[in-house]
């Protein structure tokens, strides 16, 4: 089970074979946000408090496209070979 803070590897999509940390999970829709993965541009309208413009942010990715990635396990497998 994937939880917030886990290191994951992307299995499919435009960011395939990249890895990152889970920052948010939406259990109802089986989706997760991964830091630095699936970056999208969002147009924001200016308000009195905030300046408008185009911002980049992470978007949700389906949990089925993620796999838990542990660097310690990868290193031990390489040593055994």
C-alpha positions in Angstrom: 0.0 0.0 0.0 1.4 3.4 -1.0 1.4 6.1 1.7 2.3 9.7 1.9 6.1 10.1 2.1 6.9 6.8 0.3 9.5 6.8 -2.5 7.8 5.5 -5.7 8.9 4.8 -9.3 6.6 5.7 -12.2 5.7 2.7 -14.4 3.9 4.4 -17.3 3.2 7.8 -18.8 5.3 10.8 -19.9 7.5 10.5 -16.7 8.2 6.7 -17.1 11.2 5.4 -15.1 11.4 8.5 -12.9 11.1 8.4 -9.2 9.9 10.7 -6.5 8.1 11.1 -3.1 4.4 10.9 -2.6 3.1 14.3 -1.3 -0.7 13.7 -1.4 -3.1 10.8 -1.9 -6.7 10.7 -3.0 -8.0 7.3 -1.9 -11.5 7.7 -3.4 -10.2 8.1 -6.9 -7.1 6.0 -6.5 -4.7 8.8 -7.3 -1.5 10.3 -5.9 0.6 13.4 -6.3 4.3 12.7 -6.6 6.9 15.5 -6.1 8.3 16.7 -9.4 6.2 14.3 -11.5 3.3 15.0 -13.9 4.0 18.8 -14.0 1.2 20.8 -15.6 0.8 24.5 -16.4 -2.2 26.3 -14.7 -3.4 29.8 -15.6 -4.3 31.8 -12.5 -6.4 34.9 -12.6 -5.1 37.9 -10.6 -6.8 38.9 -7.4 -6.1 41.6 -4.8 -4.0 39.2 -2.7 -2.2 37.2 -5.5 -0.5 38.0 -8.7 -1.9 36.2 -11.8 0.0 34.3 -14.4 1.0 30.8 -15.4 2.2 28.5 -12.6 3.6 25.0 -12.8 2.4 22.4 -10.3 2.1 18.6 -9.8 -1.0 16.9 -10.9 -2.5 13.5 -9.8 -1.3 10.2 -11.3 -3.2 6.9 -11.0 -1.8 4.7 -8.2 -1.7 1.7 -10.6 1.1 3.5 -12.5 3.3 3.7 -9.3 5.4 1.1 -7.6 7.2 1.4 -4.3 10.9 2.2 -4.8 13.4 1.5 -2.0 17.1 2.4 -2.8 18.4 0.0 -0.1 16.8 -3.0 -1.9 18.1 -1.9 -5.3 21.7 -1.7 -4.0 21.5 -5.1 -2.3 20.2 -6.7 -5.5 23.1 -5.2 -7.6 25.7 -6.5 -5.1 24.3 -10.1 -5.2 24.6 -10.2 -9.1 
